[in-house]
Amino acid sequence: MKKNKTPPLAPEFPNAPGAQAAWRLFEACQHIGSTYPIASFLTSLYNAHYARPDAFLLCRRIGDDEFDDVMAVMKWFREARPGGFDLHYIFGSTGDAVMFDLMDRFGYWPLSNSD
């Protein structure tokens, strides 16, 4: 599995607890052995056509810290400013590339097969 460094948060998000939690989840997908439930969760927030998180796996198969981060991101999305925003915005102009990389590495969007 290819590992790319998780970019820093965009300037407008460094103090947002939900963005910080999302960043930690992206980072977990770089370093933890089996993070498919987390990757599915993050992908679903980008585009639910590619992945739908499994609540059982999120509840039972990830660590307490990651579970708390999932809950923080969900709460943040519920309380989002009017009109909302998309998850990839937390990385600014590199957000789409971060999502495409995650989706490709976890098989949610086969970029490597579309060359």
C-alpha positions, -999 to +999 in steps of 0.1 A: +000+000+000+015+033-011+021+058+017+019+096+011+024+122+038-009+137+050-008+174+041-014+201+068-049+215+073-058+245+051-053+279+069-091+283+077-093+250+096-064+247+121-085+254+151-116+234+141-118+202+163-136+183+135-110+192+110-083+181+134-101+148+140-105+143+103-068+149+098-059+123+124-082+098+106-064+105+073-031+101+091-043+068+107-050+055+072-013+060+065+001+041+095-024+017+110-025-018+095-062-023+088-080+010+085-106+001+059-135+012+082-119+046+086-111+049+049-147+040+040-160+066+064-137+093+050-145+083+014-183+084+021-180+120+034-164+129+000-187+109-022-211+082-009-213+066-043-178+052-037-181+039-002-206+034+026-192+029+061-201-002+080-214+009+114-204-024+129-168-021+118-167+015+130-181+006+164-162-026+170-130-028+148-113+006+154-096+019+184-111+042+210-092+073+197-102+067+161-138+061+172-138+094+191-124+111+160-151+096+138-177+110+162-161+144+163-161+146+125-197+135+124-207+162+150-187+188+130-205+180+098-239+182+116-230+217+129-214+229+096-220+264+085-251+270+063-246+252+030-220+229+045-187+221+029-170+190+016-144+170+035-116+176+011-118+214+018-098+208+050-067+203+028-072+234+006-062+231-031-047+196-025-079+182-011-091+164-042-056+147-046-057+136-010-091+120-015-081+104-048-050+089-032-070+075-003-097+061-025-072+045-049-051+029-020-082+014-004-098+003-037-127+027-037-118+043-069-093+024-091-072+053-104-043+029-111-065+009-134-077+039-154-044+049-170 
